[in-house]
Amino acid sequence: MEPELAIGDVAERSGLAVSAIRFYEDKGLVNSTRTAGGQRRFRRDVLRRLAFIQAAQQVGLSLAEIGGALGLLPPDAGPTASEWRRLSAAWRPLLDERIALLTALRDQLDHCIGCGCLSLERCRLRNPGDRAARQGPGARYLVHDLVHDHPPVPPGDTSGPPV
């Protein structure tokens, strides 16, 4: 068995495109060495690291968050079981917040999001005059309600939700 893998072998084994592997390398998430001819060679443990990246992305973590976690590990190794427990424990609050947001959004889908309903006074996605701009990007009233448990602002109120 070869101690190092060519990028095509890594792509085949990981299920990722060669371009994705190059992208992750450019971002510092994985490392390779170069042959005398300039070809990339990856240690076999890169497959574990790539699996970690894929799993983290599937649960909605950003590349910056993934890079921060991988930065705590040796550069040429995937996480051990104890390292995975430590990393996942640190992500638990973030994941819980995302689960709450997704649950709220799912539960409100039959009440809003382009439905044309007449409940605009209660709609958490309505933002006349872009009053929520100072709160940040996205559906701020929906996010604000989840984080601060405040009702949405009535349409006539120009002050925005309580902070």
DSSP file (Angstrom, degrees, kcal/mol; ACC not computed):
  #  RESIDUE AA STRUCTURE BP1 BP2  ACC     N-H-->O    O-->H-N    N-H-->O    O-->H-N    TCO  KAPPA ALPHA  PHI   PSI    X-CA   Y-CA   Z-CA
    1    1 A M              0   0    0      0, 0.0     0, 0.0     0, 0.0     0, 0.0   0.000 360.0 360.0 360.0 131.1    0.0    0.0    0.0
    2    2 A E        -     0   0    0      1,-0.1    42,-0.1     2,-0.0     3,-0.0  -0.422 360.0-142.4 -65.5 135.8    1.4    3.4   -1.0
    3    3 A P  S    S+     0   0    0      0, 0.0    41,-0.9     0, 0.0     2,-0.3   0.794  86.3  38.2 -70.7 -26.0    2.1    5.6    2.0
    4    4 A E  E    S-A   43   0A   0     39,-0.2     2,-0.4    40,-0.1    39,-0.2  -0.906  76.6-139.8-126.0 154.5    0.9    8.7    0.1
    5    5 A L  E     -A   42   0A   0     37,-3.4    37,-3.0    -2,-0.3     2,-0.1  -0.879  15.2-124.0-115.1 143.2   -2.0    9.2   -2.3
    6    6 A A  E  >  -A   41   0A   0     -2,-0.4     4,-2.2    35,-0.2     3,-0.4  -0.423  37.2-105.5 -73.3 160.1   -2.2   11.3   -5.5
    7    7 A I  H  > S+     0   0    0     33,-0.6     4,-2.5     1,-0.2     5,-0.2   0.845 121.3  55.5 -60.8 -34.8   -4.9   13.9   -5.6
    8    8 A G  H  > S+     0   0    0      2,-0.2     4,-2.3     1,-0.2    -1,-0.2   0.888 107.8  49.0 -64.7 -38.3   -7.0   11.7   -7.9
    9    9 A D  H  > S+     0   0    0     -3,-0.4     4,-2.6     2,-0.2    -2,-0.2   0.897 111.0  50.0 -66.3 -40.6   -6.9    8.8   -5.5
   10   10 A V  H  X S+     0   0    0     -4,-2.2     4,-2.6     2,-0.2     6,-0.4   0.917 110.8  50.2 -62.9 -43.0   -7.9   11.1   -2.6
   11   11 A A  H  X>S+     0   0    0     -4,-2.5     4,-1.9     1,-0.2     5,-0.6   0.929 112.4  46.5 -61.0 -45.6  -10.8   12.4   -4.7
   12   12 A E  H  <5S+     0   0    0     -4,-2.3    -2,-0.2     1,-0.2    -1,-0.2   0.922 116.5  43.6 -63.7 -44.5  -11.9    8.9   -5.5
   13   13 A R  H  <5S+     0   0    0     -4,-2.6    -1,-0.2     1,-0.2    -2,-0.2   0.845 120.5  39.9 -71.7 -33.9  -11.7    7.7   -1.9
   14   14 A S  H  <5S-     0   0    0     -4,-2.6    -1,-0.2    -5,-0.2    -2,-0.2   0.686 101.0-126.9 -89.7 -19.2  -13.3   10.8   -0.4
   15   15 A G  T  <5 +     0   0    0     -4,-1.9     2,-0.3     1,-0.3    -3,-0.2   0.585  68.6 126.3  80.8   9.8  -16.0   11.3   -3.0
   16   16 A L      < -     0   0    0     -5,-0.6    -1,-0.3    -6,-0.4    -2,-0.2  -0.667  65.9-106.2 -99.2 155.3  -14.9   14.9   -3.5
   17   17 A A     >  -     0   0    0     -2,-0.3     4,-1.9     1,-0.1     3,-0.4  -0.471  28.1-118.6 -72.7 150.7  -13.9   16.6   -6.7
   18   18 A V  H  > S+     0   0    0      1,-0.2     4,-2.4     2,-0.2     5,-0.2   0.892 116.9  56.8 -55.6 -40.4  -10.2   17.3   -7.2
   19   19 A S  H  > S+     0   0    0      1,-0.2     4,-2.3     2,-0.2    -1,-0.2   0.858 103.9  52.5 -62.6 -34.9  -11.1   21.0   -7.3
   20   20 A A  H  > S+     0   0    0     -3,-0.4     4,-2.8     2,-0.2    -1,-0.2   0.904 108.8  49.6 -66.9 -41.2  -12.7   20.8   -3.8
   21   21 A I  H  X S+     0   0    0     -4,-1.9     4,-2.1     2,-0.2    -2,-0.2   0.918 111.7  48.3 -64.3 -42.6   -9.5   19.1   -2.4
   22   22 A R  H  X S+     0   0    0     -4,-2.4     4,-2.8     2,-0.2    -2,-0.2   0.907 110.9  52.0 -61.9 -40.9   -7.4   21.9   -4.0
   23   23 A F  H  X S+     0   0    0     -4,-2.3     4,-1.9     2,-0.2    -2,-0.2   0.938 109.5  48.4 -60.9 -47.8   -9.8   24.5   -2.5
   24   24 A Y  H  <>S+     0   0    0     -4,-2.8     5,-2.7     1,-0.2     6,-0.8   0.867 112.1  50.2 -61.6 -35.9   -9.5   22.9    1.0
   25   25 A E  H ><5S+     0   0    0     -4,-2.1     3,-1.5     4,-0.2    -1,-0.2   0.924 108.1  52.0 -67.5 -43.3   -5.7   22.9    0.6
   26   26 A D  H 3<5S+     0   0    0     -4,-2.8    -2,-0.2     1,-0.3    -1,-0.2   0.846 109.3  51.2 -59.8 -33.4   -5.7   26.6   -0.4
   27   27 A K  T 3<5S-     0   0    0     -4,-1.9    -1,-0.3    -5,-0.2    -2,-0.2   0.491 117.9-114.7 -82.2  -4.3   -7.8   27.3    2.7
   28   28 A G  T < 5S+     0   0    0     -3,-1.5    -3,-0.2    -4,-0.3    -2,-0.1   0.646  83.3 120.5  81.6  15.0   -5.2   25.5    4.9
   29   29 A L  S   <S+     0   0    0     -5,-2.7     2,-0.3    -6,-0.2    -4,-0.2   0.782  79.4  20.9 -83.2 -27.5   -7.7   22.7    5.9
   30   30 A V  S    S-     0   0    0     -6,-0.8     2,-0.3    -9,-0.1    -2,-0.2  -0.935  73.6-144.4-134.9 159.7   -5.5   19.9    4.4
   31   31 A N        -     0   0    0     -2,-0.3    12,-0.4    44,-0.3     2,-0.3  -0.903  14.0-179.2-125.1 152.7   -1.9   19.7    3.5
   32   32 A S        -     0   0    0     -2,-0.3     2,-0.3    10,-0.1    10,-0.2  -0.929  18.4-136.0-138.7 166.3    0.1   17.9    0.8
   33   33 A T  E     -B   41   0A   0      8,-2.8     8,-2.4    -2,-0.3     2,-0.4  -0.722  24.4-123.3-111.5 171.5    3.7   17.5   -0.2
   34   34 A R  E     -B   40   0A   0     -2,-0.3     6,-0.2     6,-0.2     2,-0.1  -0.932  12.1-133.8-120.0 142.2    5.0   17.8   -3.8
   35   35 A T    >   -     0   0    0      4,-2.2     3,-2.1    -2,-0.4     6,-0.0  -0.294  41.9 -94.1 -77.2 172.8    6.9   15.3   -5.8
   36   36 A A  T 3  S+     0   0    0      1,-0.3    -1,-0.1     2,-0.1    -2,-0.0   0.816 130.8  53.6 -57.8 -29.6   10.0   16.4   -7.8
   37   37 A G  T 3  S-     0   0    0      2,-0.1    -1,-0.3     1,-0.0    -3,-0.0   0.396 122.9-106.7 -87.3   3.0    7.6   16.8  -10.7
   38   38 A G    <   +     0   0    0     -3,-2.1     2,-0.2     1,-0.3    -2,-0.1   0.527  69.7 145.0  88.2   6.4    5.3   19.1   -8.7
   39   39 A Q        -     0   0    0      1,-0.1    -4,-2.2   -33,-0.0    -1,-0.3  -0.558  52.0-113.0 -80.1 143.0    2.4   16.6   -8.2
   40   40 A R  E     - B   0  34A   0     -2,-0.2   -33,-0.6    -6,-0.2     2,-0.4  -0.485  30.3-169.8 -72.8 141.8    0.5   16.7   -5.0
   41   41 A R  E     -AB   6  33A   0     -8,-2.4    -8,-2.8    -2,-0.2     2,-0.4  -0.999   3.8-161.7-132.6 133.0    0.9   13.8   -2.6
   42   42 A F  E     -A    5   0A   0    -37,-3.0   -37,-3.4    -2,-0.4   -10,-0.1  -0.903  21.0-119.3-116.0 139.7   -1.4   13.4    0.5
   43   43 A R  E >   -A    4   0A   0     -2,-0.4     3,-1.9   -12,-0.4     4,-0.2  -0.423  34.4-112.2 -66.8 153.3   -0.8   11.3    3.6
   44   44 A R  T >  S+     0   0    0    -41,-0.9     3,-1.9     1,-0.3     4,-0.4   0.794 112.7  70.1 -61.5 -28.7   -3.6    8.7    4.0
   45   45 A D  T 3> S+     0   0    0      1,-0.3     4,-1.6     2,-0.2     3,-0.3   0.603  77.8  81.2 -69.0  -6.8   -4.9   10.4    7.1
   46   46 A V  H <> S+     0   0    0     -3,-1.9     4,-2.8     1,-0.2    -1,-0.3   0.805  82.8  63.8 -63.9 -27.2   -6.1   13.3    4.9
   47   47 A L  H <> S+     0   0    0     -3,-1.9     4,-2.0    -4,-0.2    -1,-0.2   0.894 102.8  47.0 -63.7 -38.7   -9.1   11.0    4.2
   48   48 A R  H  > S+     0   0    0     -4,-0.4     4,-2.1    -3,-0.3    -1,-0.2   0.903 112.1  49.9 -67.2 -41.1  -10.1   11.3    7.8
   49   49 A R  H  X S+     0   0    0     -4,-1.6     4,-2.3     2,-0.2    -2,-0.2   0.906 111.1  49.0 -64.1 -42.0   -9.6   15.0    7.8
   50   50 A L  H  X S+     0   0    0     -4,-2.8     4,-2.6     2,-0.2    -1,-0.2   0.880 109.2  52.3 -66.0 -37.8  -11.8   15.4    4.7
   51   51 A A  H  X S+     0   0    0     -4,-2.0     4,-2.5     2,-0.2    -1,-0.2   0.895 109.0  51.1 -63.5 -39.1  -14.5   13.2    6.2
   52   52 A F  H  X S+     0   0    0     -4,-2.1     4,-2.5     2,-0.2    -2,-0.2   0.924 110.4  48.7 -61.5 -45.8  -14.4   15.5    9.2
   53   53 A I  H  X S+     0   0    0     -4,-2.3     4,-2.4     1,-0.2    -2,-0.2   0.927 112.2  48.5 -61.2 -45.9  -14.8   18.6    6.9
   54   54 A Q  H  X S+     0   0    0     -4,-2.6     4,-2.1     2,-0.2    -2,-0.2   0.915 112.3  48.1 -62.4 -43.7  -17.7   17.0    5.1
   55   55 A A  H  X S+     0   0    0     -4,-2.5     4,-1.1     1,-0.2    -1,-0.2   0.918 112.2  49.3 -63.9 -43.0  -19.5   16.0    8.3
   56   56 A A  H  <>S+     0   0    0     -4,-2.5     5,-2.4     1,-0.2     3,-0.3   0.890 111.5  49.0 -64.7 -39.5  -19.0   19.5    9.7
   57   57 A Q  H ><5S+     0   0    0     -4,-2.4     3,-1.7     1,-0.2    -1,-0.2   0.878 105.0  59.0 -67.2 -36.5  -20.3   21.2    6.6
   58   58 A Q  H 3<5S+     0   0    0     -4,-2.1    -1,-0.2     1,-0.3    -2,-0.2   0.787 104.9  49.8 -65.4 -26.3  -23.4   18.9    6.5
   59   59 A V  T 3<5S-     0   0    0     -4,-1.1    -1,-0.3    -3,-0.3    -2,-0.2   0.350 127.4 -99.9 -93.7   7.4  -24.4   20.1    9.9
   60   60 A G  T < 5 +     0   0    0     -3,-1.7     2,-0.2     1,-0.3    -3,-0.2   0.608  68.2 150.7  94.8  12.9  -24.0   23.7    8.7
   61   61 A L      < -     0   0    0     -5,-2.4    -1,-0.3     1,-0.1     2,-0.1  -0.563  43.2-122.0 -78.9 144.2  -20.6   24.8   10.1
   62   62 A S     >  -     0   0    0     -2,-0.2     4,-2.5     1,-0.1     5,-0.2  -0.335  21.3-111.1 -78.9 163.5  -18.8   27.4    8.1
   63   63 A L  H  > S+     0   0    0      1,-0.2     4,-3.1     2,-0.2     5,-0.2   0.848 120.5  56.0 -63.1 -32.8  -15.3   26.8    6.7
   64   64 A A  H  > S+     0   0    0      2,-0.2     4,-2.3     1,-0.2    -1,-0.2   0.922 109.1  45.6 -64.8 -42.8  -14.0   29.4    9.2
   65   65 A E  H  > S+     0   0    0      2,-0.2     4,-1.9     1,-0.2    -2,-0.2   0.901 115.2  47.4 -65.8 -40.7  -15.5   27.4   12.1
   66   66 A I  H  X S+     0   0    0     -4,-2.5     4,-3.0     2,-0.2     5,-0.2   0.925 111.7  50.4 -65.8 -44.8  -14.1   24.1   10.6
   67   67 A G  H  X S+     0   0    0     -4,-3.1     4,-2.0     1,-0.2    -2,-0.2   0.885 108.2  53.1 -61.2 -39.1  -10.7   25.7   10.0
   68   68 A G  H  < S+     0   0    0     -4,-2.3     4,-0.4     2,-0.2    -1,-0.2   0.910 112.1  45.0 -61.5 -42.0  -10.6   27.0   13.6
   69   69 A A  H >< S+     0   0    0     -4,-1.9     3,-1.5     1,-0.2     4,-0.3   0.936 113.7  48.1 -67.6 -46.6  -11.3   23.5   14.9
   70   70 A L  H >< S+     0   0    0     -4,-3.0     3,-1.6     1,-0.3    -1,-0.2   0.797 100.9  67.2 -65.9 -26.5   -8.8   21.9   12.6
   71   71 A G  T 3< S+     0   0    0     -4,-2.0    -1,-0.3     1,-0.3    -2,-0.2   0.700  94.4  58.5 -64.9 -18.7   -6.3   24.5   13.7
   72   72 A L  T <  S+     0   0    0     -3,-1.5    -1,-0.3    -4,-0.4    -2,-0.2   0.544 100.3  72.3 -85.3  -7.5   -6.3   22.9   17.1
   73   73 A L  S <  S-     0   0    0     -3,-1.6     5,-0.0    -4,-0.3     4,-0.0  -0.638 101.1 -85.4-103.7 160.7   -5.2   19.6   15.7
   74   74 A P    >   -     0   0    0      0, 0.0     3,-1.2     0, 0.0    -1,-0.1  -0.407  45.3-119.3 -58.6 144.5   -1.9   18.5   14.3
   75   75 A P  T 3  S+     0   0    0      0, 0.0   -44,-0.3     0, 0.0    -2,-0.0   0.729 107.0  45.2 -65.1 -21.9   -1.8   19.5   10.6
   76   76 A D  T 3  S+     0   0    0    -46,-0.1     2,-0.3     2,-0.1   -31,-0.2  -0.204 103.5  71.1-116.6  43.3   -1.4   16.0    9.3
   77   77 A A    <   -     0   0    0     -3,-1.2     3,-0.1   -31,-0.1    -4,-0.1  -0.995  68.7-126.5-153.9 149.1   -4.0   14.1   11.3
   78   78 A G        -     0   0    0     -2,-0.3     2,-0.1     1,-0.1   -29,-0.1  -0.409  53.9 -74.9 -82.7 170.6   -7.7   13.7   11.6
   79   79 A P        -     0   0    0      0, 0.0    -1,-0.1     0, 0.0     2,-0.1  -0.432  43.2-133.9 -70.8 140.5   -9.3   14.1   15.0
   80   80 A T     >  -     0   0    0     -2,-0.1     4,-2.8     1,-0.1     5,-0.2  -0.332  35.2 -96.2 -77.8 172.5   -9.0   11.3   17.5
   81   81 A A  H  > S+     0   0    0      1,-0.2     4,-2.1     2,-0.2     5,-0.1   0.913 127.1  46.1 -59.6 -43.6  -12.1   10.2   19.4
   82   82 A S  H  > S+     0   0    0      2,-0.2     4,-2.0     1,-0.2    -1,-0.2   0.881 112.8  49.9 -69.2 -36.6  -11.2   12.4   22.4
   83   83 A E  H  > S+     0   0    0      2,-0.2     4,-2.7     1,-0.2    -2,-0.2   0.899 109.6  52.0 -66.3 -39.7  -10.5   15.4   20.1
   84   84 A W  H  X S+     0   0    0     -4,-2.8     4,-3.0     2,-0.2     5,-0.2   0.914 108.7  50.4 -62.3 -42.6  -13.8   14.8   18.3
   85   85 A R  H  X S+     0   0    0     -4,-2.1     4,-2.1     2,-0.2    -1,-0.2   0.915 112.3  47.3 -61.3 -42.5  -15.7   14.8   21.7
   86   86 A R  H  X S+     0   0    0     -4,-2.0     4,-1.6     2,-0.2    -2,-0.2   0.926 115.2  45.0 -64.6 -45.5  -14.0   18.1   22.7
   87   87 A L  H  X S+     0   0    0     -4,-2.7     4,-1.4     1,-0.2    -2,-0.2   0.927 114.1  48.1 -64.9 -45.4  -14.7   19.7   19.3
   88   88 A S  H  X S+     0   0    0     -4,-3.0     4,-0.9     1,-0.2    -1,-0.2   0.851 108.2  55.2 -67.7 -32.8  -18.3   18.5   19.1
   89   89 A A  H  < S+     0   0    0     -4,-2.1     3,-0.4    -5,-0.2    -1,-0.2   0.880 106.9  51.0 -65.0 -36.7  -18.9   19.7   22.7
   90   90 A A  H  < S+     0   0    0     -4,-1.6     4,-0.4     1,-0.2    -1,-0.2   0.821 112.1  47.4 -68.6 -30.0  -17.8   23.2   21.7
   91   91 A W  H  X S+     0   0    0     -4,-1.4     4,-2.7     1,-0.2     5,-0.3   0.609  86.9  91.4 -85.8 -12.5  -20.2   23.2   18.7
   92   92 A R  H  X S+     0   0    0     -4,-0.9     4,-2.8    -3,-0.4     5,-0.2   0.894  86.0  47.0 -54.5 -49.0  -23.2   21.9   20.7
   93   93 A P  H  > S+     0   0    0      0, 0.0     4,-2.1     0, 0.0    -1,-0.2   0.909 113.9  48.9 -60.9 -40.3  -24.6   25.4   21.6
   94   94 A L  H  > S+     0   0    0     -4,-0.4     4,-2.1     2,-0.2    -2,-0.2   0.926 113.5  46.1 -63.2 -45.0  -24.2   26.6   18.0
   95   95 A L  H  X S+     0   0    0     -4,-2.7     4,-2.6     2,-0.2    -1,-0.2   0.889 110.3  53.5 -66.1 -39.2  -25.9   23.5   16.7
   96   96 A D  H  X S+     0   0    0     -4,-2.8     4,-2.2    -5,-0.3    -1,-0.2   0.899 109.1  49.6 -61.4 -40.2  -28.7   23.8   19.3
   97   97 A E  H  X S+     0   0    0     -4,-2.1     4,-2.1     2,-0.2    -2,-0.2   0.908 112.1  47.6 -64.8 -42.0  -29.3   27.4   18.2
   98   98 A R  H  X S+     0   0    0     -4,-2.1     4,-2.7     2,-0.2    -2,-0.2   0.882 110.2  52.3 -67.3 -37.8  -29.4   26.3   14.5
   99   99 A I  H  X S+     0   0    0     -4,-2.6     4,-2.6     2,-0.2    -2,-0.2   0.919 109.3  50.1 -62.8 -43.1  -31.8   23.5   15.3
  100  100 A A  H  X S+     0   0    0     -4,-2.2     4,-2.4     2,-0.2    -2,-0.2   0.907 111.9  47.9 -61.8 -42.1  -34.1   26.0   17.1
  101  101 A L  H  X S+     0   0    0     -4,-2.1     4,-2.6     2,-0.2    -2,-0.2   0.933 113.6  46.5 -64.7 -46.1  -34.1   28.3   14.2
  102  102 A L  H  X S+     0   0    0     -4,-2.7     4,-2.8     2,-0.2    -2,-0.2   0.883 112.2  50.9 -64.7 -37.9  -34.8   25.5   11.7
  103  103 A T  H  X S+     0   0    0     -4,-2.6     4,-2.6     2,-0.2    -1,-0.2   0.930 111.8  47.0 -64.5 -45.2  -37.6   24.1   13.9
  104  104 A A  H  X S+     0   0    0     -4,-2.4     4,-1.1     2,-0.2    -2,-0.2   0.918 113.8  47.9 -62.7 -43.2  -39.2   27.6   14.1
  105  105 A L  H >X S+     0   0    0     -4,-2.6     4,-0.7     1,-0.2     3,-0.6   0.933 112.3  49.0 -63.8 -45.9  -38.9   28.1   10.4
  106  106 A R  H >< S+     0   0    0     -4,-2.8     3,-0.9     1,-0.2     4,-0.4   0.916 110.9  50.5 -58.7 -43.8  -40.3   24.7    9.7
  107  107 A D  H 3< S+     0   0    0     -4,-2.6    -1,-0.2     1,-0.2    -2,-0.2   0.693 114.1  45.0 -70.4 -18.0  -43.2   25.2   12.0
  108  108 A Q  H XX S+     0   0    0     -4,-1.1     3,-2.1    -3,-0.6     4,-1.1   0.439  82.4  98.0-103.3  -1.3  -44.0   28.6   10.4
  109  109 A L  T << S+     0   0    0     -3,-0.9     3,-0.3    -4,-0.7    -1,-0.1   0.838  82.1  52.8 -59.1 -33.4  -43.7   27.5    6.8
  110  110 A D  T 34 S+     0   0    0     -4,-0.4    -1,-0.3     1,-0.2    -2,-0.1   0.530 112.3  47.2 -80.6  -2.0  -47.5   27.1    6.4
  111  111 A H  T <4 S-     0   0    0     -3,-2.1    -1,-0.2     6,-0.0     2,-0.2   0.562 121.3  -4.9-109.0 -14.1  -48.0   30.7    7.8
  112  112 A C     <  +     0   0    0     -4,-1.1     8,-0.0    -3,-0.3    11,-0.0  -0.678  66.1 105.4-154.9-156.1  -45.5   32.7    5.7
  113  113 A I  S    S-     0   0    0     -2,-0.2    -1,-0.1     1,-0.2    -4,-0.0   0.999 114.4 -27.4  59.7  76.2  -42.7   32.8    3.2
  114  114 A G  S    S+     0   0    0      1,-0.1    -1,-0.2     3,-0.0    -2,-0.1   0.706  97.5 130.7  71.8  21.4  -44.3   34.1    0.1
  115  115 A C        -     0   0    0     -4,-0.0    -1,-0.1     1,-0.0    -3,-0.1   0.722  64.1-133.6 -81.8 -18.8  -47.8   32.8    0.9
  116  116 A G        +     0   0    0      1,-0.1    -4,-0.1     3,-0.0     4,-0.1   0.728  48.4 161.5  74.4  19.8  -49.6   36.0    0.3
  117  117 A C        -     0   0    0     -6,-0.1     3,-0.2     1,-0.1    -1,-0.1  -0.091  49.9-122.9 -69.8 172.8  -51.5   35.6    3.5
  118  118 A L  S    S+     0   0    0      1,-0.2     3,-0.3     2,-0.1    -1,-0.1   0.160  88.2  95.1-101.6  16.6  -53.3   38.4    5.3
  119  119 A S    >>  +     0   0    0     -8,-0.2     3,-1.7     1,-0.2     4,-1.0  -0.153  37.2 133.9-100.7  39.3  -51.4   38.0    8.6
  120  120 A L  T 34  +     0   0    0      1,-0.3    -1,-0.2     2,-0.2     3,-0.1   0.765  64.6  66.1 -62.5 -23.9  -48.8   40.6    7.9
  121  121 A E  T 34 S+     0   0    0     -3,-0.3    -1,-0.3     1,-0.2    -2,-0.1   0.797 112.5  33.2 -66.0 -25.7  -49.2   42.0   11.4
  122  122 A R  T <4 S+     0   0    0     -3,-1.7    -1,-0.2    32,-0.1    -2,-0.2   0.506  88.2 122.5-105.6  -6.8  -47.8   38.7   12.7
  123  123 A C     <  -     0   0    0     -4,-1.0     3,-0.3     1,-0.2   -11,-0.0  -0.375  45.3-161.9 -66.4 126.5  -45.3   37.9   10.0
  124  124 A R  S    S+     0   0    0      1,-0.2    18,-0.6    -2,-0.2    17,-0.2   0.514  88.8  54.1 -85.6  -5.6  -41.8   37.5   11.3
  125  125 A L  S    S+     0   0    0     16,-0.1     2,-0.2    17,-0.1    -1,-0.2   0.563  82.2 104.1-102.9 -10.8  -40.3   37.9    7.9
  126  126 A R        +     0   0    0     -3,-0.3    15,-0.1    -6,-0.1     0, 0.0  -0.509  38.7 170.1 -73.4 138.2  -41.9   41.2    7.0
  127  127 A N    >   -     0   0    0     -2,-0.2     3,-2.0     4,-0.0     5,-0.1  -0.463  14.9-163.7-148.5  66.6  -39.6   44.1    7.2
  128  128 A P  G >  S+     0   0    0      0, 0.0     3,-1.1     0, 0.0     4,-0.1  -0.273  78.8   6.3 -60.8 138.0  -41.2   47.2    5.7
  129  129 A G  G 3  S-     0   0    0      1,-0.2    29,-0.0     2,-0.1     0, 0.0   0.627 117.3 -87.4  67.5  12.5  -38.8   50.0    5.0
  130  130 A D  G X  S+     0   0    0     -3,-2.0     3,-1.6     1,-0.1    -1,-0.2   0.885  72.8 161.6  53.7  42.5  -35.9   47.7    5.9
  131  131 A R  G X   +     0   0    0     -3,-1.1     3,-0.6     1,-0.3    -1,-0.1   0.767  66.9  60.2 -63.4 -25.4  -36.2   48.7    9.5
  132  132 A A  G >> S+     0   0    0      1,-0.2     3,-1.8     2,-0.1     4,-0.7   0.427  72.6 102.1 -84.8   3.6  -34.2   45.7   10.6
  133  133 A A  G X4 S+     0   0    0     -3,-1.6     3,-1.2     1,-0.3    -1,-0.2   0.870  77.4  55.3 -56.1 -38.8  -31.1   46.6    8.6
  134  134 A R  G <4 S+     0   0    0     -3,-0.6    -1,-0.3     1,-0.3    -2,-0.1   0.682 100.0  62.2 -70.1 -14.9  -29.4   47.9   11.7
  135  135 A Q  G <4 S-     0   0    0     -3,-1.8    -1,-0.3     1,-0.3    -2,-0.2   0.698 116.8-101.1 -80.9 -20.1  -29.9   44.5   13.4
  136  136 A G    <<  -     0   0    0     -3,-1.2    -1,-0.3    -4,-0.7     4,-0.2  -0.685  52.5 -38.5 123.9 179.8  -27.8   42.7   10.7
  137  137 A P  S    S+     0   0    0      0, 0.0     2,-0.1     0, 0.0    -4,-0.0  -0.276  93.9  24.9 -77.2 163.0  -28.5   40.6    7.6
  138  138 A G  S    S-     0   0    0      1,-0.1     2,-2.0     2,-0.0     3,-0.2  -0.284 114.4 -23.0  87.9-169.2  -31.2   38.0    7.1
  139  139 A A     >  +     0   0    0      1,-0.2     4,-2.5     2,-0.1     3,-0.3  -0.543  68.3 173.3 -79.3  78.0  -34.6   37.6    8.7
  140  140 A R  H  > S+     0   0    0     -2,-2.0     4,-3.8    -4,-0.2     5,-0.2   0.834  70.8  54.4 -63.8 -37.1  -33.7   39.5   11.8
  141  141 A Y  H  > S+     0   0    0    -17,-0.2     4,-2.2     2,-0.2    -1,-0.2   0.905 111.8  45.6 -66.4 -38.3  -37.1   39.5   13.4
  142  142 A L  H  > S+     0   0    0    -18,-0.6     4,-1.7    -3,-0.3    -2,-0.2   0.952 118.6  41.6 -65.7 -49.3  -37.3   35.8   13.1
  143  143 A V  H  X S+     0   0    0     -4,-2.5     4,-2.5     1,-0.2     5,-0.2   0.920 113.9  53.5 -63.5 -44.0  -33.8   35.3   14.5
  144  144 A H  H  X S+     0   0    0     -4,-3.8     4,-3.5     1,-0.2     5,-0.5   0.906 106.9  51.9 -58.7 -43.9  -34.3   38.0   17.1
  145  145 A D  H  X S+     0   0    0     -4,-2.2     4,-1.9    -5,-0.2    -1,-0.2   0.895 111.3  47.1 -61.2 -39.9  -37.4   36.3   18.4
  146  146 A L  H  < S+     0   0    0     -4,-1.7    -2,-0.2     2,-0.2    -1,-0.2   0.910 119.5  38.6 -68.9 -40.9  -35.6   33.0   18.8
  147  147 A V  H  < S+     0   0    0     -4,-2.5    -2,-0.2    -5,-0.1    -1,-0.2   0.900 133.9  21.3 -77.1 -41.0  -32.6   34.6   20.5
  148  148 A H  H  < S-     0   0    0     -4,-3.5    -3,-0.2    -5,-0.2    -2,-0.2   0.481  92.9-129.8-110.3  -4.9  -34.5   37.1   22.7
  149  149 A D     <  +     0   0    0     -4,-1.9    -4,-0.2    -5,-0.5    -3,-0.1   0.902  56.3 143.9  56.0  46.6  -38.0   35.6   22.8
  150  150 A H        -     0   0    0     -6,-0.3    -1,-0.2    -9,-0.2    -2,-0.1  -0.878  52.6-111.7-111.3 147.8  -39.7   38.9   21.8
  151  151 A P        -     0   0    0      0, 0.0   -29,-0.0     0, 0.0    -1,-0.0  -0.375  44.8 -90.8 -71.0 157.6  -42.8   39.2   19.6
  152  152 A P        -     0   0    0      0, 0.0   -28,-0.1     0, 0.0   -27,-0.0  -0.260  48.0 -96.7 -65.0 158.3  -42.4   40.7   16.1
  153  153 A V        -     0   0    0      1,-0.1   -12,-0.0    -3,-0.1    -3,-0.0  -0.569  39.7-111.6 -76.9 134.9  -42.9   44.4   15.8
  154  154 A P    >   -     0   0    0      0, 0.0     3,-1.6     0, 0.0     6,-0.2  -0.333  31.3-109.9 -62.2 151.3  -46.3   45.5   14.6
  155  155 A P  T 3  S+     0   0    0      0, 0.0    -2,-0.1     0, 0.0   -34,-0.0   0.791 115.9  54.3 -56.6 -31.8  -46.3   47.0   11.0
  156  156 A G  T 3  S+     0   0    0      2,-0.0     2,-0.5   -35,-0.0   -35,-0.0   0.656  86.6  94.9 -78.0 -14.5  -47.0   50.6   12.3
  157  157 A D    <   -     0   0    0     -3,-1.6     3,-0.3     1,-0.1    -4,-0.0  -0.666  49.3-176.8 -82.5 122.6  -44.1   50.6   14.7
  158  158 A T        +     0   0    0     -2,-0.5    -1,-0.1     1,-0.2    -2,-0.0   0.397  68.0  79.6 -98.7   2.2  -41.0   52.2   13.1
  159  159 A S  S    S-     0   0    0      1,-0.2    -1,-0.2     3,-0.0    -2,-0.0   0.672  90.6-133.6 -85.1 -15.3  -38.7   51.6   16.1
  160  160 A G        -     0   0    0     -3,-0.3    -1,-0.2    -6,-0.2     3,-0.1  -0.209  44.0 -37.0  86.0 175.4  -37.9   48.0   15.3
  161  161 A P  S    S-     0   0    0      0, 0.0     2,-0.0     0, 0.0   -20,-0.0  -0.299  74.8 -89.3 -71.2 156.8  -38.0   45.1   17.8
  162  162 A P              0   0    0      0, 0.0   -12,-0.1     0, 0.0   -14,-0.1  -0.360 360.0 360.0 -64.0 146.1  -36.7   45.6   21.3
  163  163 A V              0   0    0     -3,-0.1    -3,-0.0    -2,-0.0     0, 0.0   0.402 360.0 360.0-102.0 360.0  -33.0   45.0   21.7
